[in-house]
Amino acid sequence: MTTTKETLHIEGMHCASCVNSVETSLKKLKGVSNASVNLATESASVEYDSDKVTRDDFKQAVTNAGYEVEEPETVTQTLKIDGMHCAGCANAVDAQLEALDGVVEATVNLATESANAKYRAGTVTMDDFAKAIEKAGYTLIREESESAQDKADSKLEREKRKVDEAKSRMWWSWAVTIPIILWMLPDMIWGYAFLGHTGMQIGMLVLSAFVMFWPGWDTIKSAWKSASNLTPNMDVLIAMGTLAALSTGVVTLLHQFGLAPEFYSFAGIAGMIMAFHLTGRYVETKAKGRASEAIQKLLTLEAKEATILQDGEEVKVPIDELQVDDVMVIRPGEKIPTDGEVVDGESSVDESLATGESMPVEKSAGDEVIGATINKNGVLKVKATKLGKDTFLNQVIKMVEEAQGSKVPIQEFADRITGVFVPIVIATAVSTLALWLLFPGFFGGIATWAADFLPWVNPGMGEVALAFYAAIAVLVIACPCALGLATPTALMVGSGMGAKNGVLIRKGEAIQLMKDVDTIVLDKTGTITEGKPGVTDVIPLNGIAEDELIHLAGSAESGSEHPLGQAIVDYAKQHNGQLEKAQQFEAVTGKGVKAQIGGQQVWIGTPSLLEEAGIALDDSSRSQMASLEVQAKTAMLVGVRNELVGIIAVADKIKEDSKGAIATLKEFGLTPLMITGDNERTARAVAKEVGIKEVIAGVLPDQKSDKVDKLQQQGKIVAMVGDGINDAPALTKAHVGIAIGTGTDVAIESGDIVLVQGDLSAVVKAVKLSRATFTKIKQNLFWAFFYNVVMFPLAIFGMLHPVLAEIAMAFSSINVVTNSRRLSKVDI
C-alpha cells in the first residue's frame, strides 16, 4: 500500500453541512483512509492508497456532493536533460514525465536536450521530475527550487478573486434591494403604493427575482446541487426562505386578477434576505482571508534572487536557478536566499521569523543559517544546502497547512450536530408552519402580545401569512456556518501565530489535550541543559589572575580532542581571543594533559596527575573540588611549574532560561518531572538548581516511553518535552509530544508540537498558545450554540422579522471569525 496525502481546494462550501457532505463523500471512496475538510481554508486533506484511488475519483466524489474541486493553475517548466542521444531516449523521458500525477502534457526536444512539462501548480516538484527522468535512464541537469513566492502569489490571487466576486454580488444585490426598500416604505408608513398595488406587486416580484437569480444565483445553484444529492447545506435554507417569500408575491399578484385567495406578500423581503445574505458572505470571505494572514506572510518571505560566486565573479540569479552547493554572497540588510552553511565571514542574523526572538544571532564559519532570515552587519558567504520544499521556510509552511487541515476533538461534537442541522431546521420550519395553521388562536395571541413592543410584528396580516412569516424566519435564522467556522478559524490564526513565534503545531488535537496536561516530563540533556559540556566555574589560586589562568588552560588543551578539553578551549577563545600553540603536548590517559605554554610547563587534570608532577594539594583545594563534584561538575586542577594555580569546573551547562521557564510552568499548574540517563547524583544536582523535585534517573532512551506509560497509568495527563531524536518513542507515547528542534532541523515527525527554539521558554510559549487557542475555540462554539438556542424559539413564535433574522445569522458567522482574529493579539 502506497499512502499518499493530497490537498484539494473546493469551491462552493459555505457552512458546516457542506463540510460534512464533502467529507462523507470522500470517505466513501475505496482506498481513502482519512479525509478532513476545512471550511475556513475551503480545502480537503485526503490520505489515500494511490494504487486504488485517483484525483479524478476525488473530483467526482466532491461533484456528487454538490461542489467543485478548484483546479490549480497550469504552469510550464523547462527541464534540461543530460544523456539523450536519439528519438527513443526522448520518447522514454516523455513517457515517464507524462506518467506523473499532475502532469498534463510533456514535450521532449532532442535537439535542445530539454523538455517542457505542463502541470497543475503545486502537484509536482522538481524532485518528482528528477526521479522520473532518472527512471527513464537520464539526468536532470538543473535542479530548481519550488518558489514560496509563487505559492503566495497564487494564493493571494485566489483570495482576491473570491473577495472581488463576493463584493460584486453584494453591490449588485443592494443596487436593486435599495429601490425595493424605498418603494415599500411609503406603503408601510402612509399606505401609498407607487404605481398602485398591482404595479407594486409586479415591481417587487421582478426586482426580488433579479436579486435572487442574478447575484444570488450561486446560492440557489448550490442549494439545488446539495439538495439533489440529499446533503442539504445552509444555502438550502436561504433558498427555501427566499423562494417561499417570493412565492407569496406570486399568490398576491394572482389574487389581483381573481386567480388566487387573498394573501400577504413578502416578495420584497425575499430580495432583502438575499442581499443581507450576500453581504454577510462578503464580510465573512474577507475576514477568513485576514484570518490566514500569518501563513500568507510566511509565503511571501522568500527572497526572489541570490548573488552567487561563479568562477570568482559575483552573479545574480533568480531563486529558482539556485543549486545545492552554490556559494551565496549576502551583504548587510539582505535576505539569506535559502538554507545553508556559512563558509566565510562573521555577522549577526535576524532569525525572528523562525524563533520569534528579536535578538540577532551571531554567525561564523560552520554555522547553519535559515533561508529568508536577514543578515544584519557583515558580509557572509553561505553554501546552499537545501532548496525548495526541503528548506526550513517550506517545512514550516507545510506544517502550518497540515495543522490548519486537522481537526480538534471538540469539533467532532459540533460536526455531529451540523451533520443533521439543516434537515432538522427544515423539519422545524415545516412544523412551525403547521402549528401556526393548526393553533392560530394560541400563536396569534403571542403575535398580538409581541406587537406591543416589537414594531415589525403585524397580527393583522392574517393567520396563513403569520404562519409563513414565522416559517421563513426559522429557515433564515438557523446558522450552521458559525458552528463550522468556530474551530478551524481559531486553529488557522493560532497555528499561524505559532509559526511566527517558533511554535509549530503539527496536530490540532494537541491544542485541546494541552489544556488537561498536569504533568510535564522534561528530558535533561539538550532540553534543560545545553547538551554539551561547558565551563561553569573558574577558581584562581595562589595569586594568578583569572584571565591568565583561562589563557594558559585553553592554550594547553588546544591540542586535546577530549570533549572536556574542547569546552575549556571554547571558553578561553570567547574570553581571551587568540591562544598560544601548545608545545610538547601530551595526553595522559584517564588523568589529563600536559604541555609547554610560553616556556611554562602546564598540567591540567586529576589530583593524581598533579601529584605525579610534584604539585601538592592542600585541604582547601580538595574541599573546593568536592563541593564542585557534589554539584555534578567535573573539576580539573591546573598546575603551572610546581604550583597549583586554579580549578576549572566543566559540566553540561543548564540553559539560561531553564530555571525561569520551569517556574512559569509551575505557575500554570503543571508538575515538572525530569527524566535522564545520567546517574542519580548528577540528575538531583541539576534538578535542584532548576527547581524540579521529581526525578527519574538512569533511564536508557528506549525505556523513557515505559516511564511515560507508568505515569499515564497513574491517571496523569502527560506532556513530554525532548529533542525529537532519541526521545521519539516517549514523545509519541505521551498525550502531547513537544519536540525541540534547533536551527533548520524542524522536520521532527514524533512531536505533536515542534519548537524551533532550543530552550524551555519556547515550551512556555507553546503552553500559552495552546491554551489561548483552545479558549477561542470554546468561545466560538459557545456563541455559535448560544445564538441558535436563543434565536430559534423567537423565530418559531413569530417574534423575528425574516430580514432581521438573516442579519443576525450573518452577524453570527462574522463574529466567530473576528473573535478568532483577536487571538493574534494574545501575548505569548
C-alpha positions in Angstrom: 0.0 0.0 0.0 1.3 3.4 -1.0 -0.2 6.0 1.3 -0.3 9.5 -0.3 -1.6 12.8 1.0 -3.2 15.4 -1.2 -4.9 18.8 -0.6 -7.9 19.7 -2.7 -9.3 23.2 -3.0 -13.0 23.1 -3.0 -15.4 25.7 -4.3 -19.0 26.3 -3.1 -18.8 25.3 0.6 -20.5 27.8 2.9 -21.3 26.0 6.1 -20.6 23.1 8.3 -23.2 21.0 6.5 -21.2 21.5 3.3 -18.1 20.2 5.1 -19.9 17.2 6.4 -21.3 16.4 3.0 -17.9 16.6 1.2 -16.1 14.7 4.0 -18.7 11.9 3.9 -18.5 11.6 0.1 -14.7 11.4 0.1 -14.5 8.9 2.9 -16.8 6.5 1.0 -14.2 6.1 -1.7 -12.4 2.8 -1.6 -8.7 3.5 -0.8 -9.3 6.7 1.2 -8.0 6.1 4.8 -8.9 9.6 6.0 -10.4 12.8 4.8 -10.5 16.1 6.7 -12.4 19.1 5.2 -11.8 22.6 6.5 -14.4 25.3 5.9 -12.1 28.2 6.8 -9.5 27.3 4.2 -12.0 25.8 1.8 -9.9 22.7 1.4 -9.8 19.0 1.9 -6.8 17.0 3.1 -7.1 13.4 1.9 -4.9 10.4 2.8 -5.3 7.6 0.4 -3.8 4.5 -1.3 -2.6 5.8 -4.7 -3.0 2.3 -6.2 -6.7 2.3 -5.5 -8.0 5.8 -6.0 -7.0 8.8 -8.1 -7.6 12.6 -8.1 -10.3 12.1 -10.7 -12.2 10.0 -8.2 -11.9 12.8 -5.6 -13.3 15.3 -8.1 -16.2 13.0 -8.9 -16.9 12.5 -5.2 -16.9 16.2 -4.5 -19.1 16.8 -7.5 -21.5 14.2 -6.3 -21.7 16.1 -3.0 -22.7 19.2 -4.9 -19.4 21.1 -5.0 -16.4 21.6 -7.3 -12.7 20.9 -7.0 -10.8 24.0 -8.0 -8.2 23.0 -10.4 -4.8 24.7 -9.7 -3.3 26.9 -12.3 -1.4 25.1 -15.1 2.3 26.1 -15.3 5.0 25.1 -17.7 8.5 24.1 -16.5 11.6 23.8 -18.8 13.8 20.9 -17.8 17.4 20.4 -19.0 18.3 16.7 -19.5 21.6 15.1 -19.9 22.3 11.8 -21.7 19.7 11.7 -24.5 21.0 10.8 -28.0 18.1 9.5 -30.0 14.4 9.6 -30.5 14.0 6.5 -28.3 15.6 8.5 -25.4 13.2 11.3 -25.9 10.2 9.0 -26.1 11.3 7.3 -22.9 11.6 10.6 -21.0 8.3 11.8 -22.5 6.5 8.7 -21.2 7.9 8.9 -17.7 7.1 12.6 -17.4 3.5 12.2 -18.6 3.0 9.3 -16.2 3.5 11.7 -13.3 0.2 12.5 -11.5 -0.4 16.2 -12.1 1.4 16.5 -15.5 -1.0 17.5 -18.2 1.5 17.4 -21.1 5.2 16.8 -21.7 7.1 17.6 -24.9 10.8 16.5 -25.1 13.1 18.2 -27.6 16.1 16.0 -28.5 17.9 18.9 -30.3 17.9 21.2 -27.3 18.2 18.3 -24.8 15.3 19.7 -22.9 11.6 19.1 -22.0 8.7 21.3 -21.5 6.4 19.9 -18.8 2.9 21.4 -18.4 1.5 20.5 -14.9 -1.0 21.6 -12.3 0.7 24.1 -10.0 1.6 22.6 -6.6 1.1 18.9 -7.7 4.6 18.1 -9.0 8.0 19.1 -7.6 11.5 19.3 -9.1 12.3 16.1 -7.2 9.5 14.3 -8.9 10.7 15.4 -12.3 14.3 14.3 -11.4 13.1 10.8 -10.3 11.0 10.4 -13.4 13.9 11.3 -15.7 16.3 9.1 -13.7 13.7 6.2 -14.1 14.0 6.7 -17.9 17.8 6.4 -17.5 18.8 10.1 -17.8 19.7 13.0 -15.6 18.1 16.3 -14.8 20.9 18.9 -15.1 19.5 21.9 -13.4 17.8 21.5 -10.0 15.2 24.2 -9.5 13.5 25.1 -6.2 9.9 25.5 -5.6 9.1 29.1 -5.0 7.2 30.1 -1.9 6.7 33.4 -3.6 4.9 31.7 -6.5 2.7 29.9 -4.0 1.9 33.2 -2.2 1.1 35.0 -5.5 -1.3 32.2 -6.5 -2.9 32.1 -3.1 -3.3 35.8 -2.9 -4.8 35.9 -6.4 -7.3 33.2 -5.5 -8.3 35.0 -2.3 -8.6 38.4 -4.1 -10.8 36.8 -6.8 -13.1 35.3 -4.2 -13.4 38.6 -2.3 -13.9 40.6 -5.6 -16.6 38.2 -6.7 -18.4 38.3 -3.3 -18.1 42.1 -3.3 -19.6 42.3 -6.8 -22.5 40.1 -5.9 -23.1 42.2 -2.7 -23.2 45.5 -4.6 -25.5 44.2 -7.4 -27.9 42.9 -4.8 -28.0 46.2 -2.9 -28.3 48.2 -6.2 -31.7 46.5 -6.6 -32.7 46.0 -3.0 -32.4 49.7 -2.0 -35.1 50.6 -4.6 -37.3 47.8 -3.1 -36.9 49.3 0.4 -37.7 52.8 -0.9 -40.7 51.5 -2.7 -42.1 49.7 0.3 -41.6 52.5 2.9 -44.4 54.9 1.7 -46.9 51.9 1.6 -45.9 50.9 5.1 -46.0 54.4 6.6 -48.7 56.3 4.6 -50.4 53.5 2.7 -49.4 55.0 -0.6 -48.4 52.4 -3.3 -46.4 53.9 -6.2 -47.9 52.6 -9.5 -50.8 51.1 -7.5 -50.9 47.9 -5.6 -50.8 45.7 -8.7 -47.9 47.7 -10.2 -46.1 47.5 -6.8 -46.6 43.7 -6.6 -45.2 43.2 -10.1 -42.3 45.5 -9.3 -41.5 43.6 -6.0 -41.5 40.3 -7.8 -39.3 41.4 -10.7 -36.8 43.2 -8.5 -36.5 40.4 -5.9 -36.4 37.8 -8.6 -33.4 39.7 -10.1 -31.6 39.7 -6.8 -32.2 36.0 -6.2 -31.4 34.8 -9.7 -28.6 37.1 -10.7 -26.2 38.0 -7.8 -27.8 35.3 -5.7 -27.7 32.6 -8.4 -24.6 30.8 -6.9 -26.6 30.4 -3.7 -29.6 29.0 -5.5 -27.4 26.7 -7.6 -25.5 25.4 -4.5 -28.8 24.8 -2.8 -30.1 22.7 -5.7 -26.9 20.7 -6.0 -26.7 19.8 -2.4 -30.4 19.1 -2.1 -30.5 16.9 -5.1 -27.6 14.9 -3.6 -29.5 14.6 -0.3 -26.8 16.5 1.5 -28.6 19.8 2.2 -26.4 22.8 3.2 -27.1 26.3 4.6 -27.8 27.6 1.1 -30.9 25.3 1.0 -32.3 27.2 4.0 -31.7 30.6 2.3 -33.1 29.3 -1.0 -36.2 27.9 0.7 -36.7 31.1 2.7 -36.3 33.4 -0.2 -38.4 31.3 -2.6 -41.1 30.9 -0.1 -41.2 34.7 0.4 -41.1 35.3 -3.4 -44.0 32.8 -3.9 -46.2 34.8 -1.6 -45.8 37.7 -4.0 -47.0 35.4 -6.9 -50.1 34.4 -4.9 -50.9 38.0 -4.0 -50.5 39.1 -7.7 -52.7 36.3 -8.9 -55.3 37.4 -6.3 -55.3 40.8 -8.0 -56.6 39.0 -11.1 -59.0 36.8 -9.2 -56.9 33.7 -9.7 -55.9 33.0 -6.1 -57.0 33.7 -2.5 -56.1 36.9 -0.7 -52.6 36.7 0.8 -50.0 39.0 2.4 -46.9 39.5 0.1 -43.4 39.0 1.4 -41.9 39.3 -2.1 -39.8 42.4 -1.2 -38.5 40.6 1.8 -37.0 37.9 -0.4 -34.7 40.3 -2.1 -33.7 41.9 1.2 -32.9 38.4 2.7 -30.7 37.6 -0.2 -28.9 41.0 -0.1 -28.1 40.6 3.6 -27.0 37.0 3.0 -24.6 38.1 0.2 -23.3 41.0 2.4 -22.6 38.5 5.2 -20.9 36.2 2.7 -18.7 39.0 1.5 -17.7 40.1 5.0 -17.1 36.5 6.0 -14.9 35.8 2.9 -12.8 38.9 3.6 -12.5 38.1 7.3 -11.4 34.5 6.5 -8.7 35.9 4.3 -7.4 38.1 7.1 -7.5 35.1 9.5 -4.9 33.4 7.3 -2.6 36.5 7.3 0.2 34.7 9.2 0.6 31.9 6.6 0.3 34.5 3.8 3.2 36.4 5.3 5.3 33.2 5.6 4.7 32.5 1.9 6.0 36.0 0.9 9.2 35.9 2.9 11.3 34.0 0.4 14.0 36.0 -1.4 13.4 36.5 -5.2 17.1 36.3 -6.3 20.5 35.3 -5.0 24.1 36.6 -5.6 26.3 33.6 -6.2 30.0 33.1 -6.9 30.8 31.7 -10.4 34.5 31.5 -11.4 35.3 34.0 -8.7 32.7 36.5 -10.0 29.5 37.6 -8.3 26.4 36.8 -10.4 22.8 37.5 -9.6 20.4 34.6 -10.4 16.7 34.0 -9.8 16.0 32.0 -6.7 14.7 29.1 -8.8 18.0 28.8 -10.6 19.9 28.3 -7.3 21.6 24.9 -6.9 22.8 22.9 -3.9 26.5 23.8 -3.1 26.3 27.2 -4.8 28.1 29.7 -2.6 25.9 32.8 -2.0 27.2 36.2 -1.0 24.9 38.0 1.4 25.6 41.6 2.3 24.2 43.5 5.4 20.5 44.1 5.1 19.9 41.4 2.5 17.8 38.2 3.0 19.6 34.9 3.0 18.1 33.2 -0.1 18.0 29.7 1.2 19.1 27.4 4.0 22.9 26.9 4.1 26.1 26.8 5.9 28.4 29.8 6.5 31.8 29.2 4.8 33.3 32.6 5.3 32.6 35.8 7.2 31.1 36.8 10.5 27.8 38.6 11.1 24.6 38.7 13.2 21.4 37.4 11.7 17.9 38.3 12.5 16.1 34.9 12.9 12.9 36.3 14.3 10.8 34.8 11.6 11.9 31.4 12.7 12.1 31.8 16.5 10.1 34.9 17.3 13.1 36.3 19.2 14.1 39.8 18.2 17.8 39.5 19.3 20.1 38.7 16.3 22.2 35.5 16.4 25.9 35.6 15.8 27.1 33.5 12.8 30.5 32.5 11.6 32.1 29.7 9.5 30.5 26.3 10.2 27.2 27.8 11.5 23.8 27.0 9.8 21.6 29.8 8.5 18.0 29.8 7.6 16.6 31.0 4.3 14.6 34.3 4.4 16.3 35.4 7.6 18.1 38.8 7.4 21.8 39.4 7.5 22.5 42.4 9.8 26.0 43.8 9.8 28.7 41.7 8.0 29.3 40.1 4.6 28.6 36.3 4.7 29.5 33.6 2.2 27.0 30.8 2.5 26.9 27.4 0.8 23.4 26.4 -0.2 22.4 23.1 1.5 18.6 22.9 1.0 16.3 24.1 -1.8 12.6 24.2 -2.5 10.4 22.0 -0.3 13.3 20.9 1.8 14.0 24.4 3.2 13.1 25.5 6.7 10.5 28.0 5.4 8.7 25.5 3.2 8.7 22.9 6.0 7.1 25.4 8.3 4.5 26.3 5.7 3.8 22.6 5.2 3.4 22.0 9.0 1.1 25.0 9.4 -1.1 24.0 6.4 -1.4 20.4 7.8 -2.3 21.8 11.2 -4.9 24.0 9.7 -6.3 21.0 7.9 -6.5 18.9 11.0 -9.4 18.6 13.5 -9.6 19.3 17.2 -11.6 16.6 19.1 -14.2 19.1 20.3 -15.1 19.8 16.7 -16.4 16.3 16.4 -19.3 17.2 18.7 -20.1 20.2 16.5 -19.8 18.0 13.4 -22.3 15.5 14.7 -24.8 18.4 15.2 -24.1 20.1 11.9 -24.4 16.8 10.1 -28.2 16.8 10.8 -28.6 20.5 11.3 -30.2 21.5 8.0 -32.7 18.6 7.9 -33.7 19.5 11.5 -34.2 23.2 10.6 -36.3 22.3 7.5 -38.4 19.9 9.7 -38.7 22.7 12.3 -39.8 25.2 9.7 -42.5 22.9 8.3 -43.6 22.1 11.8 -43.8 25.8 12.6 -46.0 26.4 9.6 -48.2 23.5 10.5 -48.5 24.6 14.2 -49.4 28.2 13.3 -52.1 26.9 11.0 -53.5 24.3 13.5 -53.4 26.6 16.5 -54.0 30.1 15.2 -55.6 31.3 18.4 -52.6 30.4 20.6 -49.9 31.7 18.2 -52.0 34.7 17.1 -52.3 35.7 20.8 -48.5 35.6 21.1 -48.3 37.8 18.0 -50.8 40.3 19.4 -48.8 40.5 22.7 -45.5 40.9 20.9 -46.9 43.7 18.7 -47.0 46.0 21.7 -43.2 46.2 21.9 -42.0 44.7 18.5 -42.9 47.1 15.7 -42.3 44.5 12.9 -44.9 42.1 14.3 -48.2 42.6 12.5 -51.1 40.4 13.7 -53.4 41.9 11.1 -51.7 40.2 8.2 -53.8 37.1 8.6 -53.3 33.6 10.0 -51.7 32.0 6.9 -49.4 35.0 6.4 -48.3 34.9 10.0 -47.5 31.2 9.7 -45.4 31.8 6.6 -43.8 34.7 8.3 -42.6 32.5 11.2 -41.6 29.6 9.0 -39.5 31.9 6.7 -37.8 33.4 9.8 -36.9 29.9 11.1 -35.3 29.0 7.8 -33.1 32.0 7.6 -32.2 32.4 11.3 -30.5 29.0 11.5 -26.8 29.2 11.2 -24.6 26.1 10.8 -21.9 28.4 9.4 -20.9 29.7 12.8 -20.6 26.1 14.1 -18.5 25.1 11.1 -16.1 28.1 11.4 -15.7 28.0 15.2 -12.8 25.6 15.3 -10.9 26.0 12.0 -10.7 29.8 12.1 -9.2 29.7 15.6 -6.8 26.9 14.6 -5.9 28.9 11.5 -5.0 32.0 13.5 -3.3 30.1 16.3 -1.1 27.9 14.1 -0.1 30.9 12.0 0.7 32.9 15.1 2.7 29.9 16.5 4.8 29.8 13.3 5.7 33.4 13.8 6.9 32.6 17.3 8.8 29.4 16.6 6.0 27.1 17.8 4.8 24.8 15.1 1.6 22.9 15.9 1.6 19.7 13.8 -1.6 18.2 15.2 -4.7 20.2 16.1 -5.8 17.8 18.8 -2.7 18.8 20.8 -4.3 22.1 21.4 -7.2 20.5 23.2 -5.2 17.9 25.1 -2.7 20.5 26.3 -5.3 22.2 28.5 -5.7 19.0 30.5 -2.0 18.2 31.0 -1.0 18.1 34.6 2.5 16.6 34.3 5.2 17.8 32.0 8.2 15.4 31.6 11.4 17.2 30.7 14.4 15.4 29.2 17.6 16.7 30.8 20.2 16.6 28.2 19.6 19.1 25.4 16.3 20.3 26.9 17.1 21.6 30.4 20.8 21.6 29.7 22.9 22.6 26.7 23.6 19.0 25.8 27.3 19.6 25.6 30.0 20.3 28.3 30.8 23.9 29.1 32.9 25.7 31.7 30.8 26.6 34.8 33.4 27.7 37.3 36.9 29.2 37.2 38.7 29.5 40.6 42.1 31.2 40.5 44.5 30.2 43.3 47.8 31.4 44.7 47.6 34.9 43.2 47.2 34.1 39.5 44.8 36.4 37.5 41.6 34.7 36.2 42.4 35.8 32.6 45.9 34.3 32.7 44.5 31.1 34.2 42.0 30.8 31.4 44.6 31.6 28.7 47.1 29.0 30.0 44.4 26.3 30.4 42.9 27.0 27.0 46.3 27.0 25.2 47.3 23.8 26.9 44.1 22.0 26.0 44.2 23.2 22.3 45.9 20.0 21.4 43.3 17.8 23.1 40.4 16.1 21.3 38.6 15.3 24.6 35.1 17.0 25.0 36.1 18.4 28.4 39.3 19.9 26.9 37.4 21.4 24.0 35.0 23.0 26.4 37.9 24.8 28.1 39.3 25.8 24.6 36.0 27.3 23.5 35.6 29.2 26.8 39.1 30.6 26.5 38.6 31.7 22.9 35.4 33.5 23.9 37.2 35.3 26.8 40.8 35.8 25.7 40.7 35.6 21.9 43.9 34.1 20.4 45.5 31.2 22.2 49.1 30.1 22.1 50.3 27.0 20.3 50.9 24.1 22.8 54.5 22.7 22.7 55.4 19.2 23.8 51.7 18.4 24.2 50.9 15.0 25.8 47.6 13.5 26.8 47.8 11.3 29.9 45.1 8.6 29.6 42.4 9.0 32.3 44.3 11.8 34.0 44.5 14.9 31.8 47.1 16.7 29.7 50.4 18.5 30.0 52.1 21.0 27.6 54.6 23.8 27.4 53.0 27.3 27.0 55.2 30.3 26.6 58.1 28.4 28.2 56.0 27.4 31.2 55.0 23.7 32.0 51.3 23.4 32.4 49.3 20.5 33.8 45.5 20.1 33.7 43.7 17.2 35.1 43.1 15.0 38.1 44.8 15.2 41.5 46.9 12.2 40.7 48.3 13.9 37.5 49.4 16.9 39.6 50.8 14.7 42.3 52.9 12.9 39.7 54.2 16.3 38.7 55.2 17.0 42.3 52.4 19.5 42.9 50.7 19.1 46.3 47.1 19.8 47.1 46.0 21.4 50.3 42.8 20.8 52.3 41.2 23.9 50.9 41.6 23.0 47.2 40.4 19.4 48.0 37.3 20.8 49.7 36.6 23.1 46.7 36.9 20.2 44.4 34.5 18.1 46.5 32.0 20.9 46.6 32.0 21.2 42.8 31.7 17.5 42.3 28.6 17.4 44.6 27.0 19.8 42.1 27.6 17.2 39.3 30.6 19.1 37.9 33.9 17.7 36.7 36.6 19.7 38.5 40.0 19.9 36.8 43.1 21.1 38.6 45.6 23.5 36.8 49.2 23.5 37.8 52.0 25.8 36.4 55.6 24.9 37.1 55.5 23.4 40.6 52.4 25.2 41.9 48.6 24.7 41.9 47.1 27.9 40.3 43.5 27.1 39.8 40.5 24.8 39.5 38.2 24.8 36.4 34.9 23.0 36.6 33.1 21.7 33.5 29.6 20.4 33.2 26.7 20.1 30.9 25.5 23.7 31.4 22.0 24.5 32.3 20.4 26.7 29.7 20.0 30.3 30.8 16.2 30.3 30.7 15.5 26.8 32.1 15.0 27.9 35.7 12.6 30.7 34.9 10.7 28.6 32.4 10.2 25.8 34.8 9.0 28.3 37.5 6.4 29.6 34.9 5.2 26.1 34.1 4.6 25.5 37.8 2.6 28.8 37.9 0.4 27.3 35.1 -0.4 24.4 37.4 1.9 21.8 35.7 4.1 19.5 37.7 7.6 19.3 36.1 9.4 16.0 36.2 13.0 15.4 34.9 14.0 12.2 33.1 17.6 11.4 32.2 20.0 8.6 31.6 22.5 10.3 34.0 23.2 8.9 37.4 21.1 9.9 40.4 23.6 12.3 41.9 24.1 14.3 38.7 20.3 14.3 38.0 19.5 15.5 41.5 22.0 18.3 41.3 20.6 19.7 38.1 17.0 19.2 39.2 17.7 21.1 42.5 19.2 24.0 40.6 16.2 24.5 38.3 13.6 23.8 40.9 12.4 20.3 40.0 11.5 17.9 42.8 10.6 14.7 40.9 13.5 13.0 39.1 13.7 9.7 37.1 17.4 8.9 36.6 19.4 6.2 35.0 16.9 5.6 32.2 18.0 4.4 28.8 16.4 6.2 25.7 14.3 3.2 24.9 13.0 3.0 28.5 11.7 6.6 28.6 8.4 5.6 26.9 7.8 3.0 29.6 8.2 5.6 32.3 5.8 7.9 30.5 3.3 4.9 30.3 3.6 4.3 34.0 2.8 8.0 34.7 -0.3 7.7 32.5 -1.4 4.5 34.3 -1.4 6.6 37.5 -4.0 8.8 35.9 -1.7 11.7 34.9 -2.1 13.6 31.7 1.4 13.8 30.4 3.3 16.1 28.0 6.8 15.0 27.1 9.5 17.5 26.1 12.5 16.2 24.3 14.9 16.6 21.3 12.8 14.5 19.0 15.5 12.0 18.1 16.4 9.6 21.0 13.2 10.8 22.8 10.9 9.9 19.8 9.2 6.8 21.5 8.4 8.8 24.6 7.2 11.8 22.6 4.9 9.5 20.7 3.7 7.8 23.9 2.8 11.0 25.8 -0.6 12.6 25.4 1.2 15.6 23.9 4.7 15.3 22.5 6.7 18.5 22.3 9.8 18.2 20.2 12.6 20.7 20.5 14.3 21.4 17.2 17.3 23.6 16.6 18.0 25.8 13.6 16.9 24.2 10.4 16.1 20.9 12.0 12.3 21.2 12.1 11.3 18.1 10.3 10.6 16.1 13.5 7.8 13.6 12.9 7.4 12.4 16.5 6.2 15.7 18.1 2.6 17.0 18.1 4.2 20.4 18.7 7.6 21.3 17.3 9.7 24.2 18.9 12.2 25.9 16.6 14.0 27.4 19.6 16.2 25.0 21.6 15.2 26.3 25.1 12.4 25.9 27.6 11.0 29.4 27.2 9.6 28.0 23.9 7.7 25.4 25.9 6.1 28.2 27.9 5.1 29.8 24.6 3.6 26.5 23.4 1.5 26.1 26.5 0.3 29.7 26.4 -0.6 29.4 22.7 -2.4 26.1 23.1 -4.5 27.4 26.0 -5.3 30.7 24.2 -6.3 28.9 21.0 -8.5 26.4 22.8 -10.1 29.2 24.8 -11.0 30.9 21.5 -12.4 27.6 20.1 -14.6 27.2 23.2 -15.8 30.9 23.0 -16.6 30.4 19.3 -18.6 27.2 19.9 -20.4 28.7 22.9 -21.6 31.8 21.0 -22.5 29.7 17.9 -24.7 27.4 20.0 -26.0 30.2 22.2 -27.1 32.1 19.1 -29.0 29.2 17.7 -30.6 28.2 21.0 -31.8 31.8 21.7 -32.9 32.8 18.2 -34.7 29.6 17.2 -37.6 29.9 19.7 -38.0 33.6 18.8 -38.4 32.8 15.2 -40.8 29.9 15.9 -43.1 32.2 17.8 -43.1 34.8 15.1 -41.1 37.4 17.0 -38.3 37.8 14.4 -38.7 39.6 11.2 -37.1 37.4 8.4 -34.8 40.2 7.4 -33.6 40.8 11.0 -33.2 37.0 11.2 -30.9 37.0 8.2 -28.9 40.0 9.6 -28.4 38.1 12.9 -27.4 34.9 11.1 -24.8 36.7 9.0 -23.5 38.5 12.1 -23.0 35.2 14.0 -20.6 33.9 11.4 -18.7 37.2 11.2 -18.5 37.3 15.0 -16.9 33.8 15.1 -14.2 34.8 12.5 -13.4 38.2 14.1 -13.2 36.6 17.5 -10.7 34.1 16.2 -8.6 37.0 14.8 -8.4 38.5 18.3 -6.2 35.6 19.1 -3.4 37.3 17.2 -3.3 40.0 19.9 -2.6 37.5 22.7 0.9 37.9 24.2 2.8 34.6 24.2 
